């Protein structure tokens, strides 16, 4: 039996002890760390965002339902991938879950091989999304190093303006534009203009507008 690894966490939320127990044993047997909760409320109290992972969530539970928890997680900006399980699967429920971003909707009794495949997919997805968020934060940090004028120049560059057009719009010399572009490339740590444009597109407009 493999040892549970804290490099990822699989959460299980189900009000049936037998389900929680069997799923926990299954997941831990693969070397992953599993943590189970009898209610959505308990999960929200103890959820730790430090580790990538996923959530196996029962749809029908006493108190807050699985779908209600999914909505609450969205409100709290908890982006953990969710795999729903249900013994009373309804098409409207599954459709609602998928619209809100669920990874899958499995019926009980769950096929363990299918479930483990979905768990691996969900964890890989969470790791990739976390990496993208970190990269985006780094780009935004670099963007904040730019002066107001450099941000203006970058905005025009992203609008496909040539150096000559940028100089004309900002009413400054072509040589000054060259200096600004060089400083922008250096501060943004871009190897070329193509990479710079990709970075600019990833900047959250609501937080660091180029306009």
Wavefront OBJ file of the C-alpha trace (Angstrom):
o trace
v 0.000 0.000 0.000
v 1.350 3.421 -0.944
v 1.765 6.135 1.613
v -0.570 9.152 1.429
v 1.118 12.138 -0.169
v 0.498 15.688 0.992
v 1.412 17.076 -2.428
v -2.320 16.821 -3.196
v -5.586 16.431 -1.298
v -8.753 14.591 -2.293
v -11.733 15.806 -0.287
v -14.797 13.611 0.179
v -18.096 15.105 1.294
v -20.887 12.556 1.818
v -23.307 12.072 4.724
v -23.035 8.256 4.462
v -20.209 6.917 6.617
v -19.824 3.728 4.550
v -19.285 5.759 1.381
v -16.767 8.088 3.025
v -14.873 5.187 4.558
v -14.641 3.092 1.380
v -13.621 6.060 -0.784
v -11.008 7.176 1.728
v -9.437 3.702 1.817
v -9.514 3.464 -1.982
v -7.815 6.820 -2.523
v -5.196 6.298 0.161
v -4.355 2.901 -1.347
v -3.136 4.763 -4.454
v -0.737 6.917 -2.420
v -2.884 10.039 -2.346
v -4.096 11.794 0.771
v -7.863 11.817 1.370
v -9.883 13.812 3.876
v -13.580 13.157 4.421
v -16.460 15.173 5.852
v -20.027 14.272 6.792
v -21.408 17.653 5.728
v -20.775 20.562 3.393
v -20.553 22.869 6.386
v -17.731 20.832 7.935
v -15.836 20.898 4.645
v -16.098 24.695 4.373
v -14.760 25.087 7.911
v -11.678 22.964 7.274
v -10.909 23.456 3.565
v -7.229 24.301 3.005
v -6.327 26.050 -0.272
v -2.608 25.308 0.052
v -2.659 22.023 -1.838
v -3.932 21.078 -5.301
v -6.611 18.409 -5.383
v -10.274 17.778 -6.038
v -13.595 17.254 -4.278
v -15.789 14.142 -4.439
v -19.210 15.488 -3.549
v -22.555 13.805 -2.888
v -25.524 15.603 -4.415
v -28.224 14.770 -1.869
v -27.246 15.438 1.750
v -28.927 16.606 4.913
v -28.437 20.322 5.388
v -26.520 22.003 2.561
v -26.790 19.932 -0.619
v -23.918 19.227 -2.975
v -25.217 21.721 -5.529
v -25.626 24.341 -2.785
v -22.022 23.733 -1.727
v -20.874 24.153 -5.324
v -22.591 27.552 -5.424
v -21.114 28.547 -2.069
v -17.628 27.575 -3.258
v -18.083 29.822 -6.291
v -19.063 32.710 -4.007
v -15.956 32.106 -1.892
v -13.724 31.777 -4.991
v -12.832 28.179 -4.163
v -11.958 26.725 -7.577
v -11.402 23.111 -6.501
v -12.502 20.702 -9.275
v -15.662 18.784 -8.286
v -16.666 15.201 -9.080
v -20.309 14.695 -8.134
v -21.627 11.297 -7.030
v -25.290 10.485 -6.510
v -27.592 7.579 -5.835
v -30.519 9.574 -7.179
v -29.101 11.143 -10.329
v -31.429 13.597 -12.023
v -30.742 15.161 -15.423
v -31.494 18.730 -14.214
v -29.052 18.262 -11.315
v -26.258 16.975 -13.528
v -26.849 19.709 -16.098
v -26.722 22.373 -13.396
v -23.528 20.867 -11.960
v -21.794 20.806 -15.337
v -22.826 24.392 -16.135
v -21.158 25.421 -12.880
v -17.941 23.659 -13.884
v -18.150 20.130 -12.441
v -15.597 17.634 -13.774
v -18.047 14.716 -13.823
v -21.331 13.402 -12.429
v -21.182 9.712 -11.455
v -23.986 7.452 -10.246
v -23.714 5.262 -7.156
v -22.505 2.586 -6.871
v -19.457 4.251 -8.367
v -17.113 2.332 -10.661
v -13.860 2.758 -8.749
v -11.675 2.562 -11.854
v -13.667 5.340 -13.513
v -13.589 7.389 -10.325
v -9.819 7.088 -9.953
v -9.362 8.167 -13.572
v -11.543 11.222 -12.934
v -9.624 12.039 -9.747
v -6.299 11.976 -11.583
v -7.742 14.177 -14.343
v -9.176 16.613 -11.799
v -5.922 16.915 -9.842
v -3.941 17.448 -13.058
v -6.416 20.154 -14.038
v -6.129 21.856 -10.658
v -2.319 21.796 -10.807
v -2.380 23.321 -14.310
v -4.839 26.052 -13.271
v -2.774 26.912 -10.199
v 0.337 27.187 -12.379
v -1.476 29.514 -14.785
v -2.651 31.713 -11.904
v 0.889 31.993 -10.518
v 2.248 32.877 -13.962
v -0.463 35.505 -14.369
v 0.312 37.036 -10.969
v 3.994 37.227 -11.923
v 3.128 38.977 -15.193
v 0.901 41.447 -13.339
v 3.732 42.133 -10.878
v 6.065 42.914 -13.778
v 3.422 45.137 -15.351
v 3.269 47.233 -12.185
v 6.988 48.026 -12.602
v 6.170 50.021 -15.727
v 5.791 53.774 -15.587
v 2.548 55.402 -16.724
v 4.188 56.336 -20.036
v 5.516 52.810 -20.552
v 2.019 51.451 -19.984
v 0.728 53.824 -22.659
v 3.373 52.618 -25.073
v 2.599 48.977 -24.275
v -1.107 49.575 -24.883
v -0.364 51.001 -28.319
v 2.010 48.145 -29.113
v -0.756 45.656 -28.276
v -3.004 47.619 -30.646
v -0.495 46.764 -33.418
v 0.803 50.312 -33.760
v 4.252 50.727 -35.275
v 6.962 52.736 -33.509
v 6.291 55.564 -35.934
v 2.558 55.516 -35.141
v 3.199 55.351 -31.389
v 5.563 58.331 -31.619
v 2.964 60.323 -33.531
v 0.101 59.483 -31.155
v 2.114 60.304 -28.024
v 3.845 63.255 -29.704
v 7.329 62.105 -28.746
v 10.369 61.180 -30.811
v 10.933 57.844 -32.495
v 14.150 57.429 -30.489
v 12.238 57.923 -27.217
v 9.836 55.183 -28.248
v 12.789 52.866 -28.849
v 14.010 53.577 -25.324
v 10.556 52.937 -23.860
v 10.212 49.658 -25.771
v 13.588 48.456 -24.554
v 12.690 49.269 -20.951
v 9.291 47.570 -21.301
v 10.930 44.429 -22.673
v 13.428 44.439 -19.811
v 10.866 45.017 -17.040
v 8.408 42.498 -18.457
v 11.290 40.016 -18.963
v 10.117 39.316 -22.508
v 12.461 37.663 -25.015
v 10.678 39.185 -28.012
v 7.633 41.252 -29.006
v 5.533 38.130 -29.555
v 6.122 37.010 -25.969
v 5.393 40.537 -24.756
v 2.038 40.554 -26.554
v 1.107 37.193 -25.017
v 1.901 38.571 -21.568
v -0.193 41.670 -22.198
v -3.174 39.527 -23.201
v -2.970 37.595 -19.941
v -3.141 40.677 -17.762
v -6.485 40.948 -16.019
v -8.119 44.013 -17.558
v -10.230 44.621 -14.441
v -7.098 44.790 -12.288
v -4.344 46.126 -14.511
v -5.987 47.776 -17.481
v -3.784 48.727 -20.410
v -6.418 51.225 -21.539
l 1 2 3 4 5 6 7 8 9 10 11 12 13 14 15 16 17 18 19 20 21 22 23 24 25 26 27 28 29 30 31 32 33 34 35 36 37 38 39 40 41 42 43 44 45 46 47 48 49 50 51 52 53 54 55 56 57 58 59 60 61 62 63 64 65 66 67 68 69 70 71 72 73 74 75 76 77 78 79 80 81 82 83 84 85 86 87 88 89 90 91 92 93 94 95 96 97 98 99 100 101 102 103 104 105 106 107 108 109 110 111 112 113 114 115 116 117 118 119 120 121 122 123 124 125 126 127 128 129 130 131 132 133 134 135 136 137 138 139 140 141 142 143 144 145 146 147 148 149 150 151 152 153 154 155 156 157 158 159 160 161 162 163 164 165 166 167 168 169 170 171 172 173 174 175 176 177 178 179 180 181 182 183 184 185 186 187 188 189 190 191 192 193 194 195 196 197 198 199 200 201 202 203 204 205 206 207 208 209 210 211
